[in-house]
């Protein structure tokens, strides 16, 4: 698997429930063209793993549950070799199916309107 990065210990908000994610993956950005073919852009997008929302996902659930019982992967504690091997296996199972947040046209237009009205000004 190339083009992926895993970030733990720096949680981001889950795009579904708003809770902090257990970890996040940076995955290659791809989209489907009008002719049905797929293309990959030069950038990557963040896909959070939520210990609540992803718990029942067939590809992410085992990793979400694993992280509940192994907080050392997100807090920086000592990691046992067998736990690292299991973590690696679970990440490899999850990555090809990691869910990248999708922005709807309505949300995009709302963000543009908010930006134009100065809501994003610090």
C-alpha positions in Angstrom: 0.0 0.0 0.0 1.6 3.2 -1.1 0.6 6.8 -0.5 -0.9 6.2 2.9 0.1 7.7 6.3 -1.3 7.0 9.7 -1.5 9.6 12.4 -2.2 8.7 16.0 -2.1 10.8 19.1 -3.3 13.9 17.3 -7.0 13.2 17.1 -9.3 15.0 14.6 -13.0 15.4 14.8 -15.1 12.6 13.3 -17.1 13.9 10.4 -20.2 11.9 11.4 -20.5 12.4 15.2 -18.0 15.2 16.1 -16.1 13.1 18.7 -12.3 12.9 18.5 -11.1 10.1 16.4 -8.8 7.4 17.6 -6.4 7.9 14.7 -6.5 9.1 11.1 -5.1 8.0 7.8 -4.1 10.2 5.0 -5.2 8.5 1.9 -4.6 9.2 -1.8 -7.3 11.6 -3.2 -9.2 9.9 -6.1 -12.4 10.6 -7.9 -14.5 9.2 -10.7 -14.5 10.9 -14.1 -17.6 11.4 -16.2 -16.7 8.5 -18.4 -16.6 6.2 -15.3 -12.9 5.8 -15.0 -11.0 6.7 -11.8 -8.2 9.1 -11.4 -5.9 10.0 -8.5 -5.0 13.6 -7.7 -1.6 14.6 -6.3 -2.9 15.2 -2.8 -4.2 13.1 0.0 -7.3 13.4 2.2 -7.8 12.6 5.8 -10.0 9.6 6.9 -10.6 9.5 10.6 -11.2 6.2 12.5 -13.9 6.8 15.1 -14.2 4.4 18.0 -18.0 5.0 18.0 -19.1 5.3 14.4 -16.7 2.8 12.9 -17.3 0.1 15.6 -19.8 -1.8 13.4 -18.0 -1.3 10.1 -16.8 -4.7 8.8 -13.4 -3.3 7.8 -12.8 -0.8 10.6 -14.6 -2.3 13.6 -11.9 -4.6 14.7 -9.3 -1.8 14.7 -11.6 0.6 16.6 -12.2 -2.1 19.2 -8.5 -2.9 19.4 -7.7 0.7 20.1 -10.1 0.8 23.0 -8.1 -2.0 24.7 -4.7 -0.7 23.6 -4.6 3.0 24.4 -0.8 3.0 24.1 -1.2 3.3 20.4 -2.8 6.8 20.8 -1.2 8.0 24.0 2.4 7.1 23.4 2.9 4.3 25.9 5.1 1.2 25.5 3.9 -1.1 22.7 4.3 -4.9 22.9 5.6 -6.6 19.7 2.6 -8.9 19.4 0.2 -5.9 19.7 2.2 -4.1 17.0 1.8 -7.0 14.7 -1.9 -7.2 15.3 -2.3 -3.4 14.9 -0.4 -3.6 11.5 -2.7 -6.3 10.3 -5.9 -4.4 11.3 -4.6 -1.2 9.7 -3.9 -3.0 6.5 -7.5 -4.4 6.6 -9.0 -1.0 7.2 -7.0 1.3 4.9 -8.4 0.3 1.5 -11.9 1.0 2.9 -11.2 4.1 5.0 -14.0 6.6 4.7 -13.1 10.0 3.6 -15.6 12.7 4.5 -17.7 13.8 1.5 -18.6 17.5 1.2 -22.0 18.1 -0.3 -22.7 20.9 -2.8 -24.9 22.5 -0.2 -22.2 22.4 2.5 -19.7 23.8 0.1 -22.0 26.7 -0.9 -22.7 27.4 2.8 -18.9 27.5 3.5 -18.4 29.9 0.6 -21.2 32.2 1.9 -19.8 32.1 5.4 -16.3 32.9 4.1 -17.7 35.9 2.0 -19.5 37.2 5.1 -16.3 37.1 7.2 -17.3 34.2 9.5 -13.9 32.6 8.9 -12.0 35.7 9.8 -9.9 35.3 12.9 
